[in-house]
Amino acid sequence: MPETAIRLKDAIFTYPQSGFKVICEDLSLNTDETALVTGKNGSGKTTLLKLCCGILRPESGTLFIFGEDANKQSLGKIGQNVGYLFQEPSRQLFAATVWDEMTFIGGILGEDPEAIKERAESLLRRFNMLDMRERSVYRLSRGEKQRLAIAAILMRKIRYLILDEPTTGLDGENKKALIEVIESLQNDGIGIAIISHDRGIINCCGQKRIHVEGGRVVQ
């Protein structure tokens, strides 16, 4: 059954140096839809979605993640349900090889090694990266890094995924591969929010539109 993954209400976040505010009166993101977030550069789109996943915390207002007050959850706990792909995927890749990237978090958490191996192989196969398992992360193309970052996020069995300008720097082939990944996640019942101006993403993935203008969510 679809459910509300994220609810942001009466939220305000202010950057202390510039004084720029992002204001969201009421926003719900659900697991049965893909939300497309649009707005001019500097309008507050990235800030809004970082608020939605707890990377940034509002100075006032409330954030609920799957019905639970985010103030009562650590960022680690939120990350078990909500994943965030940065615009630059290299920022969230830490291991030396593709395989190490897929398996190191599960190892740190003490999960069953066989279960980790099976899930990592399944996700790499799904994203056409199984033959790259021993490749250095530094030798991957930007599109391959994005697919690896998403696969690594999915190792946590998240239920909602946020993508920040995921097609930046991708050629046509890699854009097509990314759209196929997004569509497969939709079929799995994973809710998605995407910041994008890319026409291909807009045409196939934007079931719900959210517009940010001058720091205010105007939907």
Buried (B, 14 or more C-beta within 10 A) or exposed (E): EEEBBBBBBEBBBBEEEEEBBBBBBEBBBBBBBBBBBBBEEEBBBBBBBBBBBBBBBBEEBEBBBBEEEBEEBEEEBBBBBBBBBBBBBBEBBEBEBBBBBBBBBBEEEEBEEEEBBEBBBEBBEBBEBBEBBEBEBEEBEBBBBBBBBBBBBBBBEBBBBBBBBBBBBBEEEBBEBBBBBBBEBBEEEBBBBBBBBBEBBBEBBBEBEBBBEBBBBEE
